[in-house]
Amino acid sequence: MATSDLIARFIMDSIEESERGFAELQRSALAEMFSCVPSQINYVISTRFSPEHGYVVESRRGGGGYIRISRVRSSPSDVVMGAVKAVGNTLDMPTAAAYVSNFYKAGIIDRRCARLILTAISDKALRTIAPEDRDTLRSGIFKHMLVSLLNE
């Protein structure tokens, strides 16, 4: 298993085991624990614990600094509406896939719905659209699909 995967698993386990609902960690301590540089800790946090993955990250720098990572606990409609508001005028496929994965893991959508959304917004489905315009169209389709989920 890659070091990044081990770090991510450790952070997720720390959040799940915490009675407070969040993990409070120090970059330098994690870097030492996993024999890596602090920038690798930053990379894992920014790529796997972002808002589109359902996490809030707070950071305090300095000698007693820490990183506080918590999982967002909201109703399904709040999560979907949050995504509708967060998605701007453009949406790339990796970010869209992260949103869909988060909805699936949270039980907001089932496997079939996740596949349908991903298929509808895929580059293959949008192949007749100029590549520079796909992210704009993808954003519109994605947001409309999410709003339709809210209206069920």
Kinemage of the C-alpha trace (Angstrom):
@kinemage 1
@onewidth
@group {chain A} dominant
@subgroup {mainchain}
@vectorlist {calphas} color= white
{ca met a 1} P 0.000 0.000 0.000
{ca ala a 2} L 1.344 3.451 -0.931
{ca thr a 3} L 2.388 5.884 1.796
{ca ser a 4} L -0.380 8.306 0.762
{ca asp a 5} L -2.958 5.545 1.206
{ca leu a 6} L -1.566 4.683 4.652
{ca ile a 7} L -1.688 8.333 5.729
{ca ala a 8} L -5.257 8.723 4.460
{ca arg a 9} L -6.359 5.515 6.211
{ca phe a 10} L -4.742 6.679 9.472
{ca ile a 11} L -6.542 10.037 9.288
{ca met a 12} L -9.904 8.407 8.475
{ca asp a 13} L -9.491 5.944 11.332
{ca ser a 14} L -8.586 8.808 13.682
{ca ile a 15} L -11.772 10.665 12.730
{ca glu a 16} L -13.952 7.554 13.113
{ca glu a 17} L -12.440 6.633 16.488
{ca ser a 18} L -12.749 10.143 17.903
{ca glu a 19} L -15.628 10.792 20.280
{ca arg a 20} L -15.469 14.467 19.290
{ca gly a 21} L -16.149 13.749 15.607
{ca phe a 22} L -12.870 15.151 14.339
{ca ala a 23} L -9.173 14.398 14.317
{ca glu a 24} L -6.656 16.940 15.500
{ca leu a 25} L -3.223 16.152 14.093
{ca gln a 26} L 0.181 17.752 13.665
{ca arg a 27} L 1.818 17.697 10.235
{ca ser a 28} L 5.301 17.201 11.626
{ca ala a 29} L 4.214 14.310 13.862
{ca leu a 30} L 2.451 12.586 10.951
{ca ala a 31} L 5.447 13.135 8.688
{ca glu a 32} L 7.715 11.595 11.301
{ca met a 33} L 5.318 8.690 11.891
{ca phe a 34} L 5.171 7.838 8.180
{ca ser a 35} L 8.797 8.748 7.396
{ca cys a 36} L 7.850 11.317 4.796
{ca val a 37} L 8.071 15.062 4.259
{ca pro a 38} L 5.318 17.378 5.595
{ca ser a 39} L 4.396 18.327 2.029
{ca gln a 40} L 3.196 14.741 1.482
{ca ile a 41} L 0.852 15.182 4.446
{ca asn a 42} L -0.408 18.412 2.825
{ca tyr a 43} L -0.925 16.558 -0.464
{ca val a 44} L -2.990 13.799 1.168
{ca ile a 45} L -5.123 16.304 3.063
{ca ser a 46} L -5.770 18.517 0.038
{ca thr a 47} L -6.618 15.625 -2.309
{ca arg a 48} L -8.548 13.283 -0.020
{ca phe a 49} L -10.073 15.479 2.670
{ca ser a 50} L -11.540 18.313 0.608
{ca pro a 51} L -15.109 19.653 0.830
{ca glu a 52} L -16.139 17.684 -2.262
{ca his a 53} L -15.073 14.554 -0.385
{ca gly a 54} L -17.228 15.601 2.582
{ca tyr a 55} L -14.591 17.009 4.955
{ca val a 56} L -13.804 20.326 6.607
{ca val a 57} L -10.147 21.079 7.290
{ca glu a 58} L -9.052 23.765 9.729
{ca ser a 59} L -5.406 24.610 10.177
{ca arg a 60} L -3.462 26.518 12.816
{ca arg a 61} L 0.187 27.140 12.086
{ca gly a 62} L 3.017 27.619 14.535
{ca gly a 63} L 4.700 25.626 17.299
{ca gly a 64} L 1.451 24.378 18.826
{ca gly a 65} L -0.243 24.254 15.444
{ca tyr a 66} L -2.551 21.513 14.332
{ca ile a 67} L -4.794 20.348 11.552
{ca arg a 68} L -8.386 19.609 12.525
{ca ile a 69} L -10.246 17.407 10.061
{ca ser a 70} L -13.917 16.617 10.473
{ca arg a 71} L -16.457 14.812 8.362
{ca val a 72} L -19.451 16.894 7.397
{ca arg a 73} L -22.620 15.365 8.813
{ca ser a 74} L -25.670 16.738 7.031
{ca ser a 75} L -28.992 15.568 5.722
{ca pro a 76} L -28.915 14.158 2.197
{ca ser a 77} L -30.734 17.185 0.797
{ca asp a 78} L -28.270 19.536 2.544
{ca val a 79} L -25.331 17.639 1.052
{ca val a 80} L -26.818 17.725 -2.450
{ca met a 81} L -27.788 21.408 -2.169
{ca gly a 82} L -24.306 22.203 -0.875
{ca ala a 83} L -22.845 20.568 -3.972
{ca val a 84} L -25.204 22.494 -6.259
{ca lys a 85} L -24.041 25.731 -4.646
{ca ala a 86} L -20.366 24.741 -4.618
{ca val a 87} L -20.142 23.719 -8.266
{ca gly a 88} L -19.305 26.794 -10.258
{ca asn a 89} L -19.764 27.483 -13.947
{ca thr a 90} L -17.304 24.751 -14.858
{ca leu a 91} L -16.791 21.247 -13.526
{ca asp a 92} L -14.021 18.865 -14.513
{ca met a 93} L -14.624 15.122 -14.587
{ca pro a 94} L -12.367 14.184 -11.626
{ca thr a 95} L -14.168 16.668 -9.349
{ca ala a 96} L -17.572 15.473 -10.548
{ca ala a 97} L -16.533 11.874 -9.903
{ca ala a 98} L -15.462 12.823 -6.365
{ca tyr a 99} L -18.879 14.363 -5.687
{ca val a 100} L -20.678 11.301 -7.061
{ca ser a 101} L -18.461 8.970 -5.042
{ca asn a 102} L -19.179 10.966 -1.889
{ca phe a 103} L -22.946 10.825 -2.539
{ca tyr a 104} L -22.738 7.070 -3.096
{ca lys a 105} L -20.654 6.431 0.040
{ca ala a 106} L -23.064 8.550 2.069
{ca gly a 107} L -26.022 6.492 0.800
{ca ile a 108} L -27.594 9.500 -0.940
{ca ile a 109} L -27.618 7.733 -4.311
{ca asp a 110} L -27.404 4.088 -5.256
{ca arg a 111} L -24.904 2.455 -7.618
{ca arg a 112} L -27.236 2.700 -10.619
{ca cys a 113} L -27.851 6.414 -10.108
{ca ala a 114} L -24.115 7.044 -9.666
{ca arg a 115} L -23.367 5.236 -12.949
{ca leu a 116} L -26.085 7.166 -14.781
{ca ile a 117} L -24.791 10.532 -13.575
{ca leu a 118} L -21.193 9.679 -14.426
{ca thr a 119} L -22.211 8.385 -17.858
{ca ala a 120} L -24.294 11.477 -18.648
{ca ile a 121} L -21.461 13.885 -17.825
{ca ser a 122} L -18.562 11.829 -19.190
{ca asp a 123} L -16.234 13.108 -21.889
{ca lys a 124} L -17.509 10.280 -24.084
{ca ala a 125} L -21.100 11.509 -23.761
{ca leu a 126} L -19.950 15.081 -24.432
{ca arg a 127} L -17.633 14.150 -27.314
{ca thr a 128} L -19.551 16.260 -29.861
{ca ile a 129} L -18.904 19.353 -27.728
{ca ala a 130} L -15.631 21.214 -28.164
{ca pro a 131} L -13.194 20.101 -25.418
{ca glu a 132} L -12.868 23.653 -24.069
{ca asp a 133} L -16.674 23.844 -23.583
{ca arg a 134} L -17.236 20.441 -21.947
{ca asp a 135} L -16.597 21.522 -18.347
{ca thr a 136} L -19.193 24.291 -18.679
{ca leu a 137} L -21.824 21.934 -20.082
{ca arg a 138} L -20.880 19.250 -17.547
{ca ser a 139} L -21.484 21.730 -14.713
{ca gly a 140} L -24.963 22.587 -15.973
{ca ile a 141} L -25.990 18.972 -16.521
{ca phe a 142} L -24.598 17.907 -13.144
{ca lys a 143} L -26.389 20.663 -11.226
{ca his a 144} L -29.683 19.957 -12.990
{ca met a 145} L -29.387 16.256 -12.207
{ca leu a 146} L -28.751 17.064 -8.545
{ca val a 147} L -31.726 19.413 -8.363
{ca ser a 148} L -33.903 16.654 -9.852
{ca leu a 149} L -32.718 14.357 -7.038
{ca leu a 150} L -33.987 16.918 -4.526
{ca asn a 151} L -37.387 17.006 -6.177
{ca glu a 152} L -38.036 13.250 -5.860
